[in-house]
Amino acid sequence: MAAPEPAAALTRHALIPLSLVVCFALVYGLRVAPWWVAVVGVPMVALYVLAPRIGRRSLARFDRAAVPLLSTKDADALRARFAWAIGMRLFAAPARVAERRGLVAAETGAFDRARVAYREAVAGYPEDHVPVAVRLGLAHACYALKDDHEAIRLYREILRSEGSFPRVERRLAHALGRRGEDLKEAARLADEARRQSDDPEAKLIRALIHAKRGQRGPARKLLRATRDAEDLDALREDVEVALEEI
């Protein structure tokens, strides 16, 4: 059985009353010939009928165009492409549009707007049928904003329902470490991540857990071992702050 669809766009349903208002104004306000009603009304009715198809096609075109832009991390082009997807924004299901808006916001570093958009997307789906991509988007936005309480809840729900996601497990371990809670679970997840790929991120997460446990020596050792790693400044800072708090 197919998953339930999110609620349809209300924009489409505004077309019929809008066409009636315009026709009434033309005939009774501007006193134009009655045949103008057909000139205005027929396109409006046609647009009403075709609106769902226009929305779906525009959304599909945006998704196709977004793939190479995401791979090249061209955030400006991605934002512009979203702005030009007028059919999608007007007639696609609002939850699907909100998901894409969240994606664009996250890719441009606006995680506060991404969180708002993903929450809107979650609210637009039937309960218990929210796609995992939407739940992941919301969880990652919360994680980026250090809203660890919400990120932990969402990551745990995703792992329970979907199974193993290495990136989710790492971020859950990091979020638990930042809050200094359930450190046993955080350590297990971090060690599992290191067994899968002993990269600097996994080492720094383990260093954070050592620091939160007051284990200064092991934490500093892992911190030194990853001093040349790139794009991990925020995680490294978390470890250094935790060490200062010991």
C-alpha distance (Angstrom), angle and dihedral (degrees) to the residues before:
residue distance angle dihedral
M1 . . .
A2 3.80 . .
A3 3.79 117.7 .
P4 3.82 114.9 -102.1
E5 3.78 114.6 -93.6
P6 3.82 122.2 -120.5
A7 3.80 119.1 -106.3
A8 3.81 115.0 -71.9
A9 3.78 123.8 -112.5
L10 3.80 115.4 -83.4
T11 3.81 89.9 -149.0
R12 3.79 90.4 80.5
H13 3.79 93.3 55.0
A14 3.81 90.6 52.8
L15 3.81 90.9 63.9
I16 3.81 96.7 76.4
P17 3.82 97.7 51.0
L18 3.79 88.9 41.4
S19 3.79 91.4 54.3
L20 3.83 90.3 48.9
V21 3.79 91.6 51.3
V22 3.80 92.2 48.4
C23 3.80 93.0 47.6
F24 3.81 91.6 47.8
A25 3.79 90.6 50.3
L26 3.81 92.1 49.0
V27 3.80 95.5 49.1
Y28 3.80 102.0 36.0
G29 3.80 101.2 24.2
L30 3.77 105.7 36.3
R31 3.83 94.8 23.1
V32 3.80 93.9 -134.5
A33 3.79 122.7 165.3
P34 3.84 113.8 -76.8
W35 3.78 92.4 -119.7
W36 3.81 87.6 72.0
V37 3.79 86.1 72.9
A38 3.80 88.8 69.2
V39 3.81 91.6 45.1
V40 3.80 90.3 56.0
G41 3.80 101.2 29.6
V42 3.79 101.7 48.8
P43 3.84 95.3 57.3
M44 3.81 89.7 46.2
V45 3.80 91.8 52.4
A46 3.80 90.9 45.6
L47 3.79 90.4 50.9
Y48 3.82 89.8 49.4
V49 3.82 90.7 53.7
L50 3.80 94.5 44.7
A51 3.82 97.8 40.0
P52 3.85 97.0 96.0
R53 3.80 91.4 50.0
I54 3.81 91.4 46.5
G55 3.80 90.2 51.1
R56 3.80 94.1 48.6
R57 3.80 93.8 46.9
S58 3.79 93.3 47.1
L59 3.79 90.5 49.4
A60 3.81 91.5 49.3
R61 3.81 90.8 49.7
F62 3.78 90.8 50.5
D63 3.81 91.5 50.4
R64 3.81 91.8 50.4
A65 3.80 92.1 48.5
A66 3.81 92.4 45.7
V67 3.81 95.2 59.0
P68 3.84 97.5 72.8
L69 3.81 91.6 37.0
L70 3.80 90.7 55.1
S71 3.80 91.8 47.0
T72 3.82 91.1 52.7
K73 3.83 92.3 38.7
D74 3.80 90.7 -127.6
A75 3.80 95.6 163.6
D76 3.81 95.9 171.0
A77 3.80 92.7 53.6
L78 3.80 90.4 46.0
R79 3.80 91.1 53.0
A80 3.80 90.8 48.3
R81 3.79 91.8 48.7
F82 3.79 90.8 53.3
A83 3.80 90.7 50.3
W84 3.81 90.5 53.2
A85 3.81 94.0 49.2
I86 3.80 90.5 92.4
G87 3.80 95.9 152.8
M88 3.80 90.4 53.7
R89 3.79 94.1 47.7
L90 3.79 93.3 47.3
F91 3.78 103.6 39.3
A92 3.82 111.4 15.2
A93 3.80 119.1 96.2
P94 3.84 107.3 -76.8
A95 3.81 91.9 -128.9
R96 3.80 90.9 57.4
V97 3.80 91.5 46.6
A98 3.81 90.7 48.9
E99 3.81 89.8 52.2
R100 3.81 90.6 54.8
R101 3.80 91.1 45.2
G102 3.80 88.6 52.7
L103 3.80 90.5 49.9
V104 3.80 92.1 51.6
A105 3.81 92.0 46.6
A106 3.81 92.2 49.5
E107 3.81 92.5 48.2
T108 3.81 90.2 52.0
G109 3.79 92.7 48.8
A110 3.81 96.0 -108.5
F111 3.79 94.9 129.3
D112 3.80 94.1 161.4
R113 3.81 89.9 60.0
A114 3.81 90.0 41.9
R115 3.80 90.7 55.9
V116 3.81 91.5 50.7
A117 3.81 91.6 48.2
Y118 3.79 95.0 47.6
R119 3.80 91.3 48.2
E120 3.81 87.9 53.2
A121 3.80 89.0 50.2
V122 3.82 92.2 50.3
A123 3.81 90.6 50.5
G124 3.80 91.0 52.1
Y125 3.81 95.9 60.7
P126 3.79 126.5 76.1
E127 3.78 111.7 -95.8
D128 3.83 114.0 -84.7
H129 3.81 91.4 13.9
V130 3.80 100.9 83.2
P131 3.84 108.8 133.1
V132 3.78 115.1 -112.3
A133 3.83 90.3 -122.4
V134 3.80 89.7 61.9
R135 3.81 92.9 46.9
L136 3.79 90.6 47.7
G137 3.79 91.2 49.2
L138 3.79 91.4 53.0
A139 3.80 92.6 45.1
H140 3.82 92.8 49.7
A141 3.82 91.5 48.3
C142 3.82 90.7 51.4
Y143 3.81 89.8 47.1
A144 3.81 92.0 51.0
L145 3.82 90.1 50.5
K146 3.84 90.4 48.8
D147 3.79 89.6 -117.2
D148 3.78 84.9 146.4
H149 3.80 97.6 165.3
E150 3.81 91.1 61.2
A151 3.80 94.2 37.0
I152 3.81 91.7 53.5
R153 3.80 92.0 49.6
L154 3.81 92.5 49.3
Y155 3.81 95.4 43.9
R156 3.80 91.5 50.7
E157 3.81 91.6 49.8
I158 3.80 91.0 50.1
L159 3.81 93.0 49.7
R160 3.80 91.1 48.4
S161 3.79 93.7 50.4
E162 3.80 102.4 33.2
G163 3.79 106.6 28.5
S164 3.80 127.8 -131.9
F165 3.80 121.0 4.1
P166 3.83 110.6 170.1
R167 3.80 93.5 -156.5
V168 3.80 91.8 48.4
E169 3.81 91.2 48.8
R170 3.80 91.3 51.9
R171 3.76 93.7 48.6
L172 3.78 91.7 45.8
A173 3.80 89.2 52.6
H174 3.81 90.2 49.0
A175 3.82 93.2 47.9
L176 3.81 91.5 48.4
G177 3.78 89.6 48.7
R178 3.79 92.8 50.0
R179 3.80 90.3 53.0
G180 3.78 91.9 42.9
E181 3.80 92.9 -131.5
D182 3.80 134.0 123.5
L183 3.80 88.5 10.5
K184 3.80 91.4 168.4
E185 3.80 90.0 61.0
A186 3.81 90.7 43.0
A187 3.81 91.1 52.3
R188 3.81 91.9 48.8
L189 3.81 91.1 51.3
A190 3.80 92.7 45.4
D191 3.79 92.7 49.1
E192 3.80 90.4 48.4
A193 3.80 88.9 51.7
R194 3.80 90.5 50.9
R195 3.80 91.6 50.5
Q196 3.80 89.5 53.2
S197 3.80 94.4 45.8
D198 3.78 121.9 -7.6
D199 3.80 93.6 -148.1
P200 3.82 129.3 149.2
E201 3.81 94.5 -97.6
A202 3.81 92.7 57.3
K203 3.81 90.5 46.4
L204 3.80 92.4 50.7
I205 3.79 92.0 49.3
R206 3.82 88.2 53.2
A207 3.81 89.0 47.4
L208 3.80 89.5 53.7
I209 3.81 90.9 52.4
H210 3.82 90.8 49.3
A211 3.79 89.4 50.9
K212 3.79 92.9 49.4
R213 3.80 88.4 52.0
G214 3.80 90.6 51.8
Q215 3.82 92.9 -110.0
R216 3.80 97.3 140.6
G217 3.82 98.1 169.8
P218 3.84 99.3 54.6
A219 3.81 90.4 41.3
R220 3.81 93.5 53.1
K221 3.81 91.3 45.1
L222 3.81 91.9 56.2
L223 3.80 90.6 42.0
R224 3.82 90.9 55.7
A225 3.81 91.2 45.7
T226 3.81 90.3 58.5
R227 3.80 99.9 39.5
D228 3.82 92.5 116.0
A229 3.81 96.1 48.1
E230 3.78 114.7 119.7
D231 3.84 130.2 -138.2
L232 3.80 93.0 20.0
D233 3.80 99.9 97.0
A234 3.82 94.8 119.7
L235 3.81 92.5 51.9
R236 3.80 91.5 44.9
E237 3.79 89.4 51.4
D238 3.81 90.3 52.2
V239 3.81 89.4 55.2
E240 3.82 92.9 47.9
V241 3.82 91.9 48.9
A242 3.81 90.8 49.3
L243 3.82 90.1 50.6
E244 3.79 90.9 52.3
E245 3.80 90.0 53.1
I246 3.81 93.5 56.7
